[in-house]
């Protein structure tokens, strides 16, 4: 058995004047972050669920020697919370906040200059703002992974609507009735929503504890999740600006159906797409060994 890789936790100061107070981003580094290593930043989903569900990315460190940097985006878990900004609207709650936070972390680790390189994987919501980040062609970005994400909120919502129609009719009826009556906080609605999650978020029973922890965070502090309306958000026209090699990942039963990934595939020059046949939205748990192999080989084997 391989020894457990070293783990370092810390905080990065983040200056974002619109927040009206100093911010801190909590992070965990798994592996040795040496001057010659190429770390992987993980952009978690949600928004607002935290980074717990990605603890098992230590598999990449053990097998491939890849240092992994996971972090809680501001507004959730161990990073600075922003409950007082709940009514700040889209002028505050937009992707710019999270793109700048990522740039700040890259600088914090000294990866924005001196020829240093790093990779990024964006999961779900993380793959949304991550796409805008990658399209900026930031210095040092070597490879980018879009995992179970969509390039526009319309494409995402269309996919969710199509999946809801696969639910038993009685479950669909409950969801529609509760939404119509404004009772989406009712237990009846949550139970029906759980039927959707069991089919299209994670098909393991029971859900892994780290996934449940992220869902519980939305109950503890729903500020970010409820405030990020995204409305007409799109990054479709930015996709072609991404110059680094890109890996697309999704599951057969994923909330991010093929319709979500296709706009990336048709607009990128250096792209590979892998679909996990036994997975929904959490392929790193549902097909853990194959997921880590596909990702690890993409990150360590040459260029496309």
QUIKA-V874507 format. One record per residue. N is the residue number from 1. D_CENTER is the distance of its C-alpha to the mean C-alpha in Angstrom with 1 decimal. Layout:
n: <N,N>
d_center: <D_CENTER,D_CENTER>
//
This chain:
n: <1,2,3,4,5,6,7,8,9,10,11,12,13,14,15,16,17,18,19,20,21,22,23,24,25,26,27,28,29,30,31,32,33,34,35,36,37,38,39,40,41,42,43,44,45,46,47,48,49,50,51,52,53,54,55,56,57,58,59,60,61,62,63,64,65,66,67,68,69,70,71,72,73,74,75,76,77,78,79,80,81,82,83,84,85,86,87,88,89,90,91,92,93,94,95,96,97,98,99,100,101,102,103,104,105,106,107,108,109,110,111,112,113,114,115,116,117,118,119,120,121,122,123,124,125,126,127,128,129,130,131,132,133,134,135,136,137,138,139,140,141,142,143,144,145,146,147,148,149,150,151,152,153,154,155,156,157,158,159,160,161,162,163,164,165,166,167,168,169,170,171,172,173,174,175,176,177,178,179,180,181,182,183,184,185,186,187,188,189,190,191,192,193,194,195,196,197,198,199,200,201,202,203,204,205,206,207,208,209,210,211,212,213,214,215,216,217,218,219,220,221,222,223,224,225,226,227,228,229,230,231,232,233,234,235,236,237,238,239,240,241,242,243,244,245,246,247,248,249,250,251,252,253,254,255,256,257,258,259,260,261,262,263,264,265,266,267,268,269,270,271,272,273,274,275,276,277,278,279,280,281,282,283,284,285,286,287,288,289,290,291,292,293,294,295,296,297,298,299,300,301,302,303,304>
d_center: <29.9,28.0,27.9,24.8,23.2,23.7,21.1,21.3,19.8,20.4,19.7,19.5,21.5,19.9,22.4,21.4,24.7,23.6,22.4,26.0,25.5,24.2,20.6,19.2,15.9,15.9,14.8,15.8,17.1,18.0,20.7,23.1,22.0,25.2,26.4,26.0,22.7,19.6,16.6,13.0,10.4,7.1,4.5,3.3,3.4,7.1,8.0,10.1,9.5,9.5,8.9,11.6,10.2,9.7,13.3,14.6,13.2,16.7,17.9,17.1,19.1,21.9,22.4,21.5,22.0,18.6,17.8,14.3,13.1,10.5,10.8,10.8,10.2,13.7,14.8,13.7,14.9,16.9,16.2,18.5,18.5,19.7,21.5,24.3,22.1,21.5,23.9,23.2,22.0,20.0,21.9,19.9,16.7,15.3,12.8,15.5,15.0,11.5,12.6,15.7,14.2,12.5,15.9,17.6,15.9,16.9,20.3,20.5,20.3,22.8,20.7,21.6,25.2,27.7,26.4,23.4,20.4,16.8,13.9,10.3,7.5,4.4,2.7,4.4,4.9,3.1,5.4,7.8,8.8,8.2,10.8,13.1,12.9,13.9,16.5,18.2,19.1,18.7,21.2,20.2,17.1,18.3,15.7,12.4,10.2,8.7,7.4,8.1,7.8,10.9,12.8,14.4,14.5,17.7,16.6,13.9,16.6,19.1,17.3,16.9,20.6,21.7,20.1,21.8,25.1,24.8,25.1,28.6,30.5,31.2,27.5,27.0,30.0,28.7,25.4,27.4,30.2,28.1,26.2,29.6,31.1,28.4,27.9,24.1,24.4,27.1,26.9,28.0,25.0,22.6,24.5,24.2,20.4,20.2,22.0,19.3,16.6,18.9,19.2,15.9,13.2,14.9,18.4,19.4,22.1,21.7,17.9,17.1,17.7,14.4,12.7,15.6,15.2,11.9,13.7,16.7,15.1,14.9,18.6,19.4,18.0,16.7,17.4,14.0,13.1,16.7,17.1,14.4,16.4,15.2,18.5,19.3,16.2,16.1,15.4,17.5,20.3,18.2,17.1,20.5,20.4,18.0,20.5,18.8,18.4,15.3,14.2,12.9,11.9,12.3,14.6,18.0,17.4,13.8,13.0,11.9,15.5,17.1,17.9,14.3,14.4,18.1,18.0,16.2,18.6,21.7,21.0,20.1,22.9,21.3,18.9,18.7,17.2,17.0,16.9,17.1,20.2,19.9,16.3,14.4,10.6,10.7,12.6,12.3,14.5,16.4,17.5,16.8,19.5,19.1,15.3,16.1,19.1,17.5,14.9,17.5,20.1,18.1,17.5,21.1,23.3,24.7,23.5,23.5>
//
